[in-house]
Amino acid sequence: MGTIFRTVVIVIVPMFVCCGVAAAEPVPVDDATHSADTDDGWTLSASLTSMTIDSVPNMAATPLTKEAFISGKAVARIDGDGKVPVNSGNLLMGVQLGCQLDLSQGGNIGLSGDLGIGGFGSGSGTGLGSGLLGALGPTANITPNGSINLLPGNINTLGLGKLTLKGRNGEVTVHDAHVKVDGCSGVVAARFFAFAQISTDNGNDSVNTYGGILIL
């Protein structure tokens, strides 16, 4: 009896995958406001509204990089009839970014040199005060796009906008500012802040408002 040979031909068809991963929907952040009465009789308030954080896959597809687009509005308001005139006022808006764990070599905190974003260094995230105002002087170039490296357990503050108040009200609005955090293998948390300050002949008063904490 003869032997039957069967030939099996396997055809391999190459498959190519194109296009990126779709971004998630922006996550809204609850509005926040804080006010204080000054010794001169003014009521100073700072508010945060229209805040969203849109986390997206990073373009380099690296596990130690987080990217997001953030939007929001900061509003300063001066109410009341103070007994001493207000000489000047300022409004600052920014975002604080914190990393749970860092595995990057060197672990330096810094700002991307070609982006010109206002950076205020690392810290506990409280007491912004005059240090923030000094960091954002009249000639500061604040651009709402930034790239930072974070040390474990630290918070880095990025300035998104600054306004010198010309009247009783003022606002800073940011649409889809791009934020990138490098070297962080753990959770990256983000929190908006607004800082309002007024000055009279008797002294300075300031108010700080913080939004809720979200994860990039």
C-alpha positions as CSV (number, residue, x, y, z in Angstrom):
1,M,0.0,0.0,0.0
2,G,1.4,3.4,-1.0
3,T,2.1,6.3,1.3
4,I,0.1,9.5,1.0
5,F,2.0,12.7,1.6
6,R,0.1,15.9,2.4
7,T,1.7,19.3,2.2
8,V,0.4,22.0,4.6
9,V,1.2,25.5,3.5
10,I,1.0,28.1,6.2
11,V,0.5,31.6,4.9
12,I,1.6,34.4,7.3
13,V,-0.1,37.7,6.6
14,P,1.6,40.7,8.3
15,M,-0.7,42.9,10.3
16,F,0.0,46.5,11.0
17,V,-1.6,48.5,13.8
18,C,-2.1,52.2,13.1
19,C,-3.3,55.2,15.1
20,G,-3.0,55.9,18.8
21,V,-5.1,55.2,21.8
22,A,-8.2,57.3,22.2
23,A,-8.0,59.9,25.0
24,A,-10.3,59.7,27.9
25,E,-13.0,62.3,28.5
26,P,-11.9,65.3,30.6
27,V,-12.6,64.9,34.3
28,P,-14.3,67.9,35.9
29,V,-13.2,69.4,39.2
30,D,-15.6,70.9,41.7
31,D,-15.6,74.7,41.9
32,A,-13.8,76.2,44.9
33,T,-13.7,79.7,46.5
34,H,-12.2,81.3,49.6
35,S,-12.5,84.8,51.0
36,A,-11.1,86.9,53.8
37,D,-11.9,90.2,55.5
38,T,-9.0,92.6,55.8
39,D,-8.2,95.0,58.6
40,D,-8.8,97.8,56.2
41,G,-12.4,96.8,55.6
42,W,-12.1,95.0,52.3
43,T,-13.3,91.5,51.4
44,L,-10.9,89.7,49.1
45,S,-11.8,86.4,47.4
46,A,-10.2,84.0,45.0
47,S,-12.3,81.4,43.1
48,L,-11.6,78.5,40.8
49,T,-14.2,77.4,38.2
50,S,-14.5,75.4,35.0
51,M,-11.6,73.1,36.0
52,T,-11.0,69.9,34.0
53,I,-8.1,67.4,33.7
54,D,-7.8,65.3,30.5
55,S,-5.3,62.5,31.0
56,V,-3.9,61.1,27.7
57,P,-1.4,58.4,26.8
58,N,2.1,59.9,26.5
59,M,3.4,60.2,22.9
60,A,6.6,58.4,23.7
61,A,4.7,55.4,25.2
62,T,7.1,55.3,28.2
63,P,6.0,54.0,31.6
64,L,7.6,56.8,33.5
65,T,5.9,59.7,31.7
66,K,2.4,61.1,32.4
67,E,0.6,63.7,30.1
68,A,-2.6,65.7,30.5
69,F,-4.4,68.7,29.2
70,I,-5.8,71.0,31.8
71,S,-8.3,73.8,31.7
72,G,-9.7,76.2,34.3
73,K,-10.5,79.7,35.4
74,A,-9.3,81.7,38.4
75,V,-11.2,84.8,39.5
76,A,-10.2,87.5,42.1
77,R,-12.8,89.8,43.6
78,I,-12.5,92.8,45.9
79,D,-15.7,93.7,47.8
80,G,-16.7,96.2,50.5
81,D,-15.9,99.8,51.2
82,G,-12.5,99.8,52.9
83,K,-11.3,102.7,54.9
84,V,-7.9,102.7,53.1
85,P,-7.7,102.6,49.3
86,V,-6.2,99.6,47.5
87,N,-3.0,100.5,45.8
88,S,-2.4,97.3,43.8
89,G,-3.6,93.8,43.4
90,N,-2.5,90.5,41.7
91,L,-4.1,87.2,40.7
92,L,-2.1,84.1,40.0
93,M,-3.3,80.7,38.7
94,G,-1.4,77.5,38.6
95,V,-1.3,73.8,39.2
96,Q,0.5,71.7,41.7
97,L,1.9,68.3,40.6
98,G,3.0,65.6,43.0
99,C,4.7,62.2,42.4
100,Q,4.4,59.2,44.7
101,L,7.6,57.5,43.6
102,D,10.5,58.5,41.4
103,L,12.9,56.1,39.6
104,S,14.7,58.5,37.3
105,Q,18.5,58.8,37.5
106,G,19.7,62.0,39.1
107,G,16.2,63.0,40.2
108,N,16.6,66.7,39.5
109,I,13.7,69.0,39.7
110,G,13.5,71.5,36.9
111,L,11.6,73.0,34.1
112,S,11.9,72.5,30.4
113,G,14.3,75.2,29.3
114,D,12.5,76.1,26.0
115,L,9.0,76.2,27.4
116,G,9.2,79.3,29.5
117,I,6.7,78.1,32.1
118,G,6.7,79.8,35.5
119,G,8.0,77.4,38.1
120,F,8.1,77.8,41.8
121,G,10.1,74.8,42.9
122,S,9.1,72.0,45.3
123,G,7.6,72.1,48.7
124,S,4.7,71.1,50.9
125,G,2.2,72.8,48.7
126,T,1.0,75.4,51.3
127,G,1.8,79.0,52.1
128,L,2.3,80.2,48.5
129,G,2.3,83.8,49.6
130,S,4.9,86.3,48.6
131,G,7.3,83.6,47.3
132,L,4.9,83.0,44.4
133,L,4.5,86.6,43.7
134,G,8.2,87.2,43.7
135,A,8.8,84.3,41.3
136,L,6.3,85.8,38.9
137,G,7.7,89.3,38.5
138,P,6.6,91.8,35.9
139,T,9.0,90.3,33.3
140,A,8.2,86.7,34.0
141,N,7.2,84.6,30.9
142,I,4.4,82.3,31.9
143,T,3.4,79.8,29.3
144,P,0.7,77.2,30.1
145,N,2.7,74.3,28.8
146,G,5.3,72.6,30.9
147,S,7.5,69.5,31.4
148,I,8.9,68.6,34.8
149,N,10.8,65.9,36.7
150,L,9.5,65.1,40.2
151,L,11.3,63.7,43.2
152,P,9.4,61.2,45.4
153,G,7.1,62.8,47.8
154,N,7.6,66.3,46.5
155,I,5.1,68.8,45.0
156,N,6.1,71.1,42.1
157,T,4.1,74.2,41.4
158,L,3.6,75.5,37.8
159,G,2.3,78.9,37.0
160,L,-0.4,79.0,34.4
161,G,-1.2,82.7,34.4
162,K,-0.8,86.1,36.2
163,L,-2.9,89.2,36.1
164,T,-2.4,92.7,37.6
165,L,-5.8,93.8,38.9
166,K,-7.0,97.1,37.4
167,G,-10.3,97.2,39.3
168,R,-12.4,95.2,41.7
169,N,-12.5,92.0,39.6
170,G,-10.1,90.1,37.4
171,E,-9.7,86.6,35.9
172,V,-7.2,84.2,34.3
173,T,-8.5,81.5,32.0
174,V,-6.5,78.6,30.6
175,H,-7.8,76.2,27.9
176,D,-6.1,72.9,27.3
177,A,-2.7,73.6,28.8
178,H,-0.3,70.7,28.2
179,V,1.4,69.3,31.2
180,K,4.0,66.4,31.1
181,V,5.6,64.7,34.1
182,D,8.7,62.6,33.5
183,G,10.5,60.1,35.7
184,C,7.5,59.2,37.9
185,S,6.6,55.5,38.2
186,G,3.9,56.0,40.8
187,V,0.7,58.0,41.0
188,V,0.9,61.7,39.8
189,A,-1.7,63.9,41.5
190,A,-2.7,67.4,40.3
191,R,-4.4,70.3,42.1
192,F,-5.3,73.7,40.8
193,F,-4.7,76.8,42.9
194,A,-5.6,80.5,42.8
195,F,-3.7,83.2,44.7
196,A,-5.1,86.7,45.1
197,Q,-3.3,89.6,46.9
198,I,-4.0,93.3,47.5
199,S,-1.9,96.0,49.0
200,T,-2.8,99.2,50.9
201,D,-0.7,101.8,52.7
202,N,-1.3,99.7,55.9
203,G,-0.2,96.3,54.6
204,N,-0.7,93.3,52.3
205,D,-3.5,90.7,52.4
206,S,-3.7,87.5,50.4
207,V,-6.1,84.6,49.8
208,N,-5.3,81.1,48.6
209,T,-7.8,78.7,47.1
210,Y,-7.2,75.1,46.1
211,G,-9.2,72.7,43.9
212,G,-9.7,69.0,44.5
213,I,-7.0,66.5,43.9
214,L,-7.2,64.4,40.8
215,I,-4.9,61.6,39.4
216,L,-3.2,62.0,36.0
